[in-house]
Amino acid sequence: MVPPARQVVQTSLGAASAYVDGCVLGHERGITIVLGHGAGRGSDCNDLVALAHALPTRGIAVVRIDQPWVVAGRKIAPRPEALDVAWVETIAELRERGLITDTLVVGGRSAGARVACRTASTVGADAVVAIAFPLTPPSTRPEDAQRRVELATASAGGSRPVLVVQGARDQFGGPPDFDDLDVGPLVIRGLPYADHSLRVPARAPVSSGEIHELLVEHVVEFSLALSDRR
């Protein structure tokens, strides 16, 4: 496996890192997926790495972004507005460098999925992939209306395709919790036995590796459908 090419991008909030997996310029399908990480760690988490390894072999380029707070070694993420600014500035610079192809899919896991949803229109995304979207915080509140707004923003009234991939045991909301959201059409895919981190119990009939393979298949199917629409 060829290691990803690391691009350092200076933003108004500090340096971000972008890891480019797969050929981008002249890519056979003309699709680039830009992925952001959650609040707990950077883009080296297992699910994003699995996508970065597998998607280029299917003709889809991947860029994983580490937010400036991760690059700087800080432990706590800044406020959502700061995350959005750094994300938008990083994608703009990647476009300037010719590292984003005609079809742009933005996404990420957990907090990174929320960033991608909030900024999809700003960066001119053609579609959104939300992995382990934290729809319902594990608190006394039954739901957080703002997170529904973020999904609605991503969907842009149903004109922008949105894929949501959730573990069946995700404590922030499983696949059924997304079925009745009035936010425009969403493509909902579940991962059996998986929790918010896409881990499965030791006695589950599927392994974490198989869960990652299923995640890859869901993202590939969604992405190739975008290619067919062009």
N, C-alpha and C positions, 0 to 999 in steps of 0.2 A: 504494500500500500504506500503510495507516494504521500509524504507528509503534506499537510495543507500549507499554502503560502500565506504567511502572516503579513497583513497590511496594518500599519499604524496610522490612525486617523486622529488628527488634532481637532477637538471640539471646544466649544466655549466652556465646557465643564471639565476639561482635561483630555488626556489621550485615551482613545478607544482602540481595541484590537479587533481586526476582522480576519477570520481564517477562511481562506478560499479553497474549496474542495472541488476539483473537476475543472475542465476547460470551460471558460466562459465565452470568450470572443469566438464567434463563428460556431457556437454550440449547435448541435444537430437539432435540438428541439426549441432552442431559443427561450428557455425557461430558467430563471434563477430564483431560488428560494433563499430568503434572508431570515435567519432564525436568531431569536434572543433568548436569554436564559432567565431563570427564576430568581427569587430573592435570596436563595440559600447559597448559590455557588455560580461559577461561570459557565461558559458554553461547553465545557468538557464533561458535562453530565452524560450519562450512558445513552439516553434516548436521542439527544441531539447528535452525539457522536455516531450512533447507529445510522441515523439519516445521512450524515455527512459521508459515511463510508459507502452506503448503498445507493443513494440517488444518482451520483455521477455515472455509475455503471448502467443506469437506466436512461441516460441522456439528459439528466437534470443537474444543473450546477447548484452548489450549496455555498452560502456564506454564513458563518456563525460569528456573531458580534458579542464581544465582551464589553460591557458598559465601563465607562471611566472609573466608577467606584471599585469595580473588581480589579481593573488594571492597577489602580493605586494601592490595592491591598487592604481596602477598608472592609469592615465586617458588616456594616449596615447600609442598605440601599437608601439613596436620597428620596425625596418626595416624587410622586408620579410625574409632576410637571418637568422636573429635571431629567428624569429618565426619557421622557418624550423628546425633549430638546436634543439630547445627545444622540438618540436614535435617528431622528430626522436629519441632523447634521452629518452623521456618519453615512447614511444612505445617499445623501446628496453628493458627498465626496466620492463614494464608490461609483456613482454614475459618472462623475467627472473623469475618473480613472478608467472608464470603460469596462468596469467589472460587473455591470448589471445589464442583462440582455433585454430584449423587447418586452417579454412577459415577466413581470415582477410579482412574486408571491412573498408576502411577509408573514411572519408567524413566530412562534416560540412556545415555551412551556410556562405555565402558571403566570407569574407577574410579567414575563416576557410576552406571553400571549395577549395580556391586557394592553401593553404598550403598542403592540402591532395593531390591535383593534382600534385603539384611540387615534392612531396616526395614519391609518391606511389611506385615507383620502389625501392627506397632506403630502405623502411620498408618492402618490400616484400608483398605488398597488392595484394589480388586476384581480387579486384574490388573497384570502387570508387563511392560514392554518393555525388553529388554536389547540394546543396540546395541554391537557390537564388544566383547563380554564377554571379558575377558582370562583365559581358562580356564587356559592353560598359559604361565607366564612363560618368556621366552627365556633359559633358564639351563641348567645341567647337570641340573637335576631334571626328570624326565619329566612331572611333573604336580604340582599343588598341591591337596591334598585339601580345604583350607579353601574353595577356590572352588567345589568341588562342593557343599559344605555350604551355601554361600550360595544357590546355585540351588535346592537342596532346601528351604531356608527360604522362598524366594520362592514355590515351588510349593505349600507347605503340604500335602504329602502328595497332591498332585494336585488339590486343591480350588480352587486359584487358577490361572487361566490365565497362562502365561508365554510370551511371544514372544521368541525369540533371533534377531537378524539379524546375520549375520557375512559379512565379505568372504571370497571364496574364497582369497585370498592373505594372510589375516590371520596374522601371525607368532605371535599369541597363541592360535591355534586357529581352524581353518576349520569350516564346517558339519559335515563328517563326524565331527569330534572330539566332537560333542555327541550323536551318534546313540545311543550305548550307555551314556549316563550313567543310573545308577539313582537318579534324583532326582524321579520323577514325570513325567507327560507334559509335554513341551515342544513348542512349535510352532517348528520350525527353518526359517529362510529364508536363502538364500545370495544374495550379490551378486557376480556374475561379475567376475573380474579385479581386484577391489577389495582393498586392503590394510587394515591396522588403522585407518588414518585415512580409509578409503573413497576413497582415491585410486587411479587406474588408470594403467597405463603409457601413455606417449604413443602407442604403436602399437596399443593395445588397440582392438577393434572397437566399444567403447562409450565414451562420455565420462563425466566425473565428474557432469555434469548429469543424464545418463540413469541413473546409479547412484542419485543422490538421488531421482529420480522413482520408481524401483523401490522404494527404501526407503519412500517415502511410501505407495505402493500396498500394501506389506506391512502397514504400521501401520494404514492405513485399513481394510483387510480384517479384521484382527484386532479392531480397535476396534468396527466395526459388528457383528461377531458377538457382542460383549458386549452391545451395545444390543438385539439380537434376543433375547437370553436373559432380559432383564428382564421 
